[in-house]
Amino acid sequence: MKQTSPNLPDLSVTLVTYDPDLDVLERTIDSLALAAEYAVMEGSLGQCHLTLVDNGPGGGWREPLHSLLDSNSMAFATSVLLSGHGNIGYGRGHNRGAGRLETDFNLVLNPDVVMDRSSLDAGIRFLAANPHCSMAVPAVFDSTGTNRQFPAKRYPSVLVLGLRGFAPKWLQRLFAGKLNHYEMRDLVNDGPIFSVEIASGCFMLIAGPCFRKAGGFSDRFFMYFEDYDLSVRLREIGPIAWCPDMKVIHMGGGASRKGMRHIRFFTVSALKFFSIHGWRWF
């Protein structure tokens, strides 16, 4: 796997963790390794670099995290653990990892995402065939693998975010049309969409030059909305596309289910996002 062609594109993958579920993280890294090996075998990828950024307190976490990297080391040209810097935030963590290398493509990956073996091959081929695009977003399913999630979105309103995050199901049903419009359900089918305005950050495959031109993630966001902010800035460089041939399972999400601390993070970041990029109430 490590003997690769220098004429093929390279990929830098960053994973940011804080007190991770090690079993889930192992599934994430295993699936990434299989997808990287498949893309190299199919000739779309030259080499893949993995940087695991541990935002946790360090100490006892380092050994199991190193062990996870070592178990898949043959799948990656380099695999590095960055730790001991403390909790610098999700976006800054990815910037720290991505800053290690300049590559043709960057993958921002959550530690609770399991990808299909062909996902990287499909995404890299898609961006190579559409060089005007800044980012590709995958088809996302929940932990059962059957219920679709909608990572490709239109610009949010305060009403939509409130309904999605905190409203009871009966109230969400009353506003189903507005929520479906936000999630671009009217356009989702078997073909790509080139008019995505906002991309959820669980899996963001970004053209490397575009990621660097945008300056990576903003330091203004500690947690939540750093992906929305980056999406707005990437769209100024090139379109964001939904690529349904990339398929992943996302097992996390939902700030309101994580307690008051996460609700506070979500609310503060939402206020920052709208203050920077413009308010939309309804």
NORBEL-V336698 format. One record per helix or strand of 2 or more residues. SS is the DSSP state (helix for helix, strand for strand). FROM is the first residue (numbers start at 1). TO is the last residue. Records with the same first field share a line. If there is no record, write none. Layout:
# NORBEL-V336698
SS = FROM-TO + FROM-TO
This chain:
# NORBEL-V336698
strand = 10-17 + 47-54 + 78-82 + 105-109 + 113-115 + 135-141 + 148-149 + 152-153 + 193-196 + 198-199 + 203-207 + 240-250
helix = 22-42 + 61-71 + 73-75 + 90-98 + 119-129 + 158-166 + 169-174 + 176-182 + 208-214 + 226-235 + 255-258 + 260-277
